[in-house]
Amino acid sequence: MKTHILPLRAGDIIKFDGEPCRVVRVNESAAVIAIRQPLRTIKPRFAPPVTIQPAPKLAWISRNAEVEILNR
């Protein structure tokens, strides 16, 4: 597994819990990543089922976390 030597940067794509995630922003102590949520199917009472993509969940990790960077 390749790990990075430099801190994370905004816009990096990393592998977090086996899923690719985008680094949204980075400050002195943490990096915010967007974790994609699974598709959700809603079944209205009198209409056909509708599938939606929920907004990504945000998580905070260390900017020096040893994660695999996919786009560098």
BELDABEL-V356320 format. One record per backbone hydrogen bond with DSSP energy under -1.0 kcal/mol. NH is the residue of the N-H (numbers start at 1). CO is the residue of the C=O. If there is no record, write none. Layout:
NH	CO
NH	CO
This chain:
8	63
11	23
12	9
14	21
15	68
16	19
19	16
21	14
22	34
23	12
24	32
25	32
27	30
31	61
32	25
33	59
34	22
35	57
40	52
42	50
50	42
52	40
57	35
59	33
61	31
65	62
67	65
70	13
